[in-house]
Amino acid sequence: MWVRDVGAFEPIVDLRMFTAAQQILAERARRFTDDELLQLLAALLSSKGALSGLIIDQVEDMPSSAAYRHRFGSLLRAYQLIGYRPLRDYRYLETNRALRLMHPEIVAATIAEIERVGATVSVDPVTDLLTLNGEVSLSIAIVRCQETAAGSLRWKIRLDTSLKPDITVAVRLDAGNKHPRDYYLLPWLDVGSSQRIRMAEDNGLYLDAYRTDDLAPLYHLARRHSLVRSA
């Protein structure tokens, strides 16, 4: 037989506070539909006159800004669905976020392909600098694309002057900053004197000599070759 006695022990937290906290947790754990999320967002916009991640997170009975990012891919996408356009252009924030997610994927794929051709790769956990076969240091930089007012495409590559990698692999993204457009294998010996390199779609022999459609030249460089000793 179980005997229950309410209040048998002195509570650590006041019962009213505990009950209120449980109600808040239950509300936040509630599974909203997409329409419900957007209705709440539209109502918040109507009352506040503007939206931001900070404004959303300050409202206790609202789902978090992270919930909107997870459900709709980004806050900007959720804003678009309710017809809200921020006064400032925050698209660059979403692009930067996508680049941060893209970088480890490209690094991992590059390492896998280098190892596939029989080379060894070590990664510095602090700087992300790669060392091939214990000999050549490599830095991978993802370079976002920017469009000028005239419609031309531009890229800016910032070289790491503190690490001075032997080769900087510049991954130039397409106009939408979604996929790699091409690659530049830039040797420090030739371009290290420039901290920043500005690129157009065509850059002349000085830079385009290092351009490649894929990373096959890098993998060929990393591949070990056996030397046959002649008698």
N, C-alpha and C positions, 0 to 999 in steps of 0.2 A: 504494500500500500504506500502510495506517495502522498505526503502531507505538504501542502504549500502554504507558506506564511508570508504575505506581502509585508515588506519593511522589517524583516527579521534582522537585517544588518543595516548599519548606518551607511547610506550611499555616498560614493565619492563625488558623484555629479548630481545636482538637483534634478528631481524627476521631471519638472517642467522643461528644463534645459535639455535633458536627454530626449524627451518626446519631440521637442522642436527640431533637434538635430536629426532624429530619425526621419521626420517628415521631409526635411531638406534633402537628405540622402535618397529617399524614395523618389522624390521629384526629379532629382538629377539622374537617377538610374532609369527613369522612364524612357521607353523607346518611342521617340517621336517619328511621325511620318515626314517625308520631305515637305509636303504641303504645310504641316503644322510648324515645322522649323521656319519655313519662309514666312508664314503668317506672324509668328512671334518676332521675326526680324523686321518685318514691315511695321508692326505695331511699335517696336522700339524706335525705329526711324521716325515714325510719326510723333512720338513723344519727345525725342531728343533732338531731332532735326539733323542729325549726322550719325555716322556709324564708324566704329573702329574696333579692333580687338579688345582694347582697354575698356571701351564703353560696354561692350557685350559682357565681358567678364565681371564687371562691377555690379551687374543685375543678378540678384540671388536666384530668382525664379526663371532665369534664362539658361538654356544650354550653353556650354562654354564656346569660345571662339574656335577651340580645337575641334569641337564636334562639327562645326560648320565646315572647317577645312577638310576633315575626314570624309564627310558626307558628299560635299560638292567639289572637292579637289582644291579649292582655295576660297578665301574670303571674297576675293574680287568676283569669282563666279557666282557666289551666293548673292552678292550685291546686284549683279547684273540681272539675276532672276527676279528681283523685286523692283527693278528699274532704277536702282540707285547708282549714281556716278559720283565718286569722291571728287572734291575740288582739286586735290593733287593727283597726279598720275602715279599710282603705286605699282604699275606693271613691272617695274624694274625689281621690286622686292620679290615678286613671284618668280621672276626669271632667276634671280640670285638663289632663291630657295631650290629651284629645279636644278641649277648648276651644282649646288652642294650635294644633291642626291645623285647627280649623274657622275660626278668625279670618281667616287669609289667603284662604281660599276665599270667605268672605262679602265681604271687602274687594274682591277681584278681580271678583266678580260685580256689586257695586255700581258700581265704576268702569266696567265694560263697559256697564252700562245707562245711566249718566250720559253717557258718550261717544256712545251710540247716539242720544240725543235731541239731539245737536249741541253739548253743552257740553264744556269742557276741564277736565281734572283733573291736578293735579300732586301728587306724594306725597313727603313728607319721609322720606328713607330711615332717619333716626334715630328720629323720633318717630311715624312712620306717620300723621301728620296730613295730611288731604286738603285741598286748596284748589280750590274750584270757580270757574272763570272768572276766576281771579286775584283774587277778591273775598271769598268766604265760606269760612272754615275749618271743617273737619268732622272729628269724631272718631267712630270706630265702636267701641262697647263691647259685648261679648257678656256677658250677665248670666245666671249659672247660677240654676237653680231649687232651692229648698230646701223640704223638707216638715217642718212642725212635728209635734210629738207628737200633736196633735189631728187631723192630716191636712190642714191648710190649707197653701196654697202661698205662699211668700214669695220676694222678690227684693231684692237690695241693689245699688244702682248707685253706683259711686264716680266722681265727676267729677274730671277732670284740672285741678286748680287752678293747675298750673304753666303749662300751654299755653293754657288758657282758650279752647277752640274756640267759634266762634260757635254751632254746633249740635252736640250730642252725640246720635248715633244709638244708642239703647239697644236691643239685640236681646235680647228676653226669650225664654229657652228654655222648652220644655215640661217637664212633670214628670219625664220621663226624661232631660232634658238632651241630647236627640238632634237636635231640630229647632227652628227659631224658632217661637214661639207668637204673638208680635206684636211691634210696634216702637213706640218712643217717640222723637219728634223734639223734643229738649229744648233750647230756646234759652238760651244763657248769660245773656242779659239778664234772663230770668225766674227761672231756677233756680240761677244761678251762686253764689249766697250759701250754698248747701248743698253741703258736700263729699260727703256721702253721702245717698242717697235710699232709703228703705225702702218697698217696695211690697207690696201684697197683690193678690189677683185683681181687686178693684175698689178704686179709689183716690179717687173723687170728681172733681169737675170740675177742681180745681186741677191734677191730673196727667193725668187721662184725656182732657183736652182735647187733649193732644199725642199720644194713642195712635192707631195706625193698623194695619190688618191687613197692609198691605204698604208698600213704599217708593214707591208711585206719587206721593204728595204731594212727596216729596223730588225725584223726577225732574222733576216739573212745576216746582218751584222752580228747578231747574238749567237747564231748557230756555230757550234764547234765543228771543225773539220780535221779529219785524221791526216797526218802527214806520213807518206810512205817513204821509207828510207831505202835509197837505191844502193846496190853493192858497188 
